[in-house]
């Protein structure tokens, strides 16, 4: 049902910023929690941030708190991830995913049903 397509990745120097976008199909505002995950070669998906259907509830991984901001525009069926003060450890493939809404934001990969193809983020020192 739901499809997600990520964009906005690229190469930046440490301390710089990027804004990732996730275009989602269908009407997701009342049914889906949206999340951002990242992955490096040989590693499992790591939760980055999640946002509730109406945007009022958010959750961030400790590694990105204070630097990243997740938001959504349901009228445009789009979710964003503003990434500031990037460091080398943020280098990864970033994925957008959708999960059935259960009342609270979560960052457990197994809970997410629909995944995008990913967009690469590379941060250099």
C-alpha positions in Angstrom: 0.0 0.0 0.0 2.5 2.7 1.2 5.6 3.5 -0.8 8.4 5.8 0.3 11.0 7.5 -1.9 14.0 9.3 -0.2 16.0 12.2 -1.6 18.3 14.9 -0.5 21.4 13.0 0.4 24.9 14.0 -0.7 28.5 14.8 0.4 29.2 17.4 3.0 32.0 18.4 5.4 31.8 18.0 9.1 29.7 20.8 10.7 27.5 21.1 7.6 23.8 20.5 7.1 21.5 18.4 4.8 17.8 18.1 4.6 16.4 14.7 3.6 12.9 14.3 2.1 10.7 11.2 2.0 7.8 11.2 -0.4 5.1 8.8 0.7 2.1 7.4 -1.3 -1.5 7.4 -0.1 -3.0 9.0 2.9 -0.7 8.3 5.8 -1.6 11.0 8.4 -4.1 9.0 10.4 -2.6 5.6 10.1 1.2 5.6 10.0 4.1 6.4 12.2 7.0 7.6 10.0 10.6 7.0 10.8 14.2 7.5 9.5 16.8 4.8 9.8 20.4 4.5 8.7 22.7 1.7 7.8 26.4 1.2 7.1 27.9 -1.8 5.3 27.6 -5.0 7.3 25.4 -3.3 10.0 21.8 -3.6 11.0 19.4 -0.7 10.5 19.8 2.0 13.2 16.8 4.1 14.3 17.4 7.8 13.9 14.0 9.6 14.4 10.3 8.9 14.3 7.2 11.1 14.1 3.5 10.4 14.9 0.8 10.7 12.3 -0.2 14.2 13.3 3.3 15.3 14.0 2.9 16.0 17.7 5.0 13.0 18.9 8.6 12.6 18.1 11.5 10.3 19.2 15.2 10.7 18.5 18.2 8.4 19.0 20.6 9.8 21.5 23.3 10.2 18.9 21.3 12.8 17.0 19.3 14.6 19.7 19.8 18.3 19.4 21.2 18.1 15.9 18.5 16.4 13.8 14.8 17.4 13.5 12.1 15.2 12.0 8.9 16.8 10.6 6.1 15.9 8.3 3.7 17.7 5.9 0.7 15.4 5.5 -0.8 17.7 2.8 2.3 16.9 0.7 2.6 13.3 1.9 6.2 14.1 2.8 8.4 13.6 5.8 11.7 15.5 6.4 14.9 15.1 8.3 16.8 18.2 8.9 20.4 17.3 9.7 22.6 19.9 11.3 26.1 19.8 12.8 26.9 16.7 10.8 29.9 14.6 11.8 31.8 11.7 10.2 29.8 9.2 12.3 26.6 10.3 10.5 27.9 8.8 7.2 25.4 6.1 6.2 22.6 5.1 3.8 19.4 6.8 5.2 16.0 5.1 4.8 12.5 6.3 5.3 9.9 3.8 6.6 6.3 3.6 7.7 4.8 1.7 10.6 1.3 1.0 11.8 0.4 3.7 14.4 0.1 2.1 17.9 -0.1 5.3 19.9 3.5 6.1 20.5 6.6 6.8 18.3 9.1 3.9 18.2 12.4 3.2 16.4 12.3 -0.6 16.2 13.0 -1.7 12.5 10.9 -4.8 12.8 7.8 -2.6 13.5 8.0 -0.8 10.2 6.2 -2.4 7.2 7.2 -0.2 4.2 10.7 0.9 3.3 12.3 3.2 0.7 15.4 2.6 -1.4 17.6 4.9 0.6 19.7 8.0 0.0 23.4 8.2 0.7 24.9 10.7 3.2 28.7 11.1 3.3 30.3 13.4 5.8 34.0 14.2 5.6 36.4 15.7 8.1 
